[in-house]
Amino acid sequence: MPSATLFRAPRSLLSVSAFLFALGCGSDPTLAGTVHDCFGAPVAGATVTLEGVTEHVSTDAQGAFSLPAAFTGKRQIQAGKEGYILSREAAFINEGAETIDPVKLLLFPDPGKPGFHLVNLTAYSELPEEAIDTVGTELHAYTGVKDHGQVSVSAAEKLRFIFSTTRSRAQIARLGLELHKLEFVENTTVAGVLGEETVKVNRFVATERQEFDLKELPSEDDWLIGTRNKLEPSIYAFHTEGLMTSKHVDVADKTPPELRVAYTFEVK
């Protein structure tokens, strides 16, 4: 399980989906829309509020809602329900506009545990925590993990993860969260102090770095991670401190134990 010093379970989660703005002839304008979760199901009973409007409403069985919106410019719209991450988005209404393009807002359920959670089609998959260690010589070492757990996902254009932690944005930036493609290295020959040596690596080690976007969610304990590109079939891992790309034999020993871990998954 992830260390409590690095992660903490999220508090509450709230959200809202797509909305339309309509101006009725001779009546107050309204902001209407629906609330869905990240798996595509409508959410009934979610509370929806609009900045500057004291009235709040609940979504119906289809996740639909309607709020008065007698304003122009930018306002924040928010929705939530017990057991979901709070979600907040900006609504823009131009003066004299008759309609506004739909805005899709997603509701992410509380995964119930700290760490990294892959968003699948109908549920989350918690990424296993794998210990990182190093083998090799003083001149060349391999840092990696011995296993990659059982979490797998079919190749898709983009993958999403909920990342729960008490770390601030600045702390996460200093830790240097990275995602790498891994490959298994069995036995190899590396340079040693007295010449070449054969080393039994038997670990998954980092190769190509994968780009992703990290968005802080309103709960302040939860982040949304989205990969920028389609991931090829392989093993992948999230890690910090540049551990899995280091070639120094003592790098793992110099890293705090709670950071000496990777969170792995497989793309098939």
N, C-alpha and C positions, 0 to 999 in steps of 0.2 A: 504494500500500500504506500502511496506517496507520503513523504514526511510532512508533519504538521507545520514545520518551520517554513516550508515552501508553499504549501497549499492550504486552503481552508474551503469548506463546502460553501457554495453560494447561498445567499439569504433568500431572496424571493425573486421570482421571475414574472414578468408581465409583458404583454405585446398587443399588436393590432395589425391588420392586413391592408388590403387596397381600399382607397376611398375615392368618391366622386363628389364634386361640388356643383350644386344646381341652384339657380336663382329662380324662384317661382314668381310669376307675375302678381304683384300686389301683396306678396307675403314675405316674411323674414327669410333670408337665405339659410340654407342648412348644409351641414357637412355630413355626408352619408358614406358608409363603407361596410367592410366586414373584417372579422378577426379570424385568422387561421394559424395553426401551429406550423412548425417547420417541416412537418410530415404531410401537410396539405389538408388536414382535417379542420372544419370550422370549430371555433371555441365559443360555447354558450356561457353566459354569465360573467363575461369579462367586463370590468369597469373601464369606461372610456371617458377621458376628460380633455378639454381644450383650454389652452392658456387664455386667461381673461374671461372665461365663462364659468360662472358658479355652478351651473347645472352639470350633472354627470349622468350618464346612461349606462345600461347594461346591454350586452349583446343578446340576441334571441337565439333560438335553437340552430339557426343557420349561420350564426356568428355576425349577423347584421346589426347595424346601429345607425342612428341619425342624431346630430347635434346642431343647435343653432350656431351660426357662424357669421354674425353681422360685423364683419371687419374686412379690411384689405391689408395687404402686406404679409409679414411672416409671423406665424404663431407656432407653438409647440403642441402637438397632439400626443397623447399618452394613453396606454391601455394596460391593464394588468389583471391578474387573477392569482389567488393563492397557489403556489407550486410552479409559478412561471417567472422568468426573468423579466424585469421591468424593461419596457421598450418605449422609446421616445423618438419622434421624428418631427421635422419641420414641415409645416403646411404653408404654401404660398398662394395668395389669392390677389390677383390684380384687380384694380378698380374697374368696374363695368364688365368684368368677365362673366360669361354665361355658363361656362364649364371649366373644369380643371382636369388635367390628365390624371388617371388613376395612379395612386402611390401604393406600392405593395410593402406591407410591414409584416414581419414574421414574428411569431411567438415561440420561444424556445423553452421547453419544459425543464424543470430543475432536475439535473441528472442524479442528485442525491449524494454524490461523492465528489471530492476534490480531484484534480488532475486533468487529463486530456480525454475528451469523449468524442468519438467519431459519430457524425450525424448520418445514419443510414436512411433507408427509405421509410421505415416505420418505427425505428427505435434508435437509441444510442448504443455504442459499443465502447466500453472503457478500455483505453490502451494500457497494456501491461507495463509495469515498471521493471526494466531490466538493468542489472548492475553493470557498470562500465569498469573495465580494468585494462591493463597494459601488459604486453609481452614483447620481448625483443632484446636488443643489445643497447649499450650506452650510446651508440651512434645512430641506430635506427630501430624504432619501435612501432608496434601496431596497437592502437587503442580501439576497443570495440565491445560487442556484447556476444555472449555465447548462444543466446536464443532470441527468438523474435515473437514469442507468444502465439496466440491463436486468432487474433483479430484480422479479418480480411475483408476486402471490398472489391467489387468489380470496377474495372477501369471506367472513369467518368471524366467529363471535361474539367470539372472542378470538384474538390472535396471540401467539406466544412467540418470544423471541430469546435466544441465548446471547451475552453480552457479556464479552469477555476483556480484562483490563487489570491493570496493576500498581498502579493507584491505590487508595488505601484508601477506606473508606466516607466518612471526613471530607473527603478530597480530592475525591471525586466530588460530595459535597454542596456544597462550595465552588464547583466548576465549574458546578453547576446543569444537569445533564443534562435535556434537554427533547425532546419529540416534538411536531412540528407538522404539520398539514395544509398543503400548498403549493398555490399557484395561479400560473399563468404570467401575467406582466405584460409586454406588448409596449412600446408607446409611451404615455406619459402626460404630463400637464401638472402641474407642481409649482411651489410658490412659490420664487423666487430672490431674491437681494439686490436686483436691479434690476427685479423683477416676475416674472410667471409665465414659466416656461421649459418647453419640450418636451424630455423626456428619453427616450432610447431605452434602456429597461430590459432587455428580452429575457432575463429571468431568472425562475426559480421562487422566489417569496417566501412567507414564512410567513403563515398566517391563523389558524385555530383550533388552540389547544393541546389535545393529547390526553393523558388521564391514563393512567398505567401504574404497576405495582408492580415494585419492584426488590428481589430477594432474593439475598443473598450465599450462594454455595455453599461447601461445606467445603474446596474446593481453595484458597481465598483469592485466586485469580486470576480466578475466573469468577463471573458474576452471571446470574441468570435474570430476564428482563424479560417481563412479561405485561401486555398492554393490558387495561384495565378494561371497555371497551365495544367493540362492533362498529364497525369503521372503514368509513366510506363509500368508494365507489370514488373514488380520487384519488391524488395523489402525496404522500408523507410523508417526513419527514427527522428523524433524531436529530441534535442539536447541543448545544454547551455555551456558556457565557459569555453567554447571551442574544443571541448574534450575529444570528440571523436575525429578531429582532424589533426590533432597533435602527433608529432613523431618522437616526443621525448618520453623516455621510459618511466620517469618518475612523476609525470603530469597528474595522474590520477591520485597519487599519494598526497599531493599538495592541494587537492580540491576537497572542500568540506563534504562529508559523507552524503548529506541530503541533496547535493548537486551532482553526485557521482552516479547518475542514473540516466537512462534513455527511455523514451516511450515509443514503442514500435508498432508497426502494422504492415500488412502485406496488400499490395494491389495485384489482382489476378487478371 
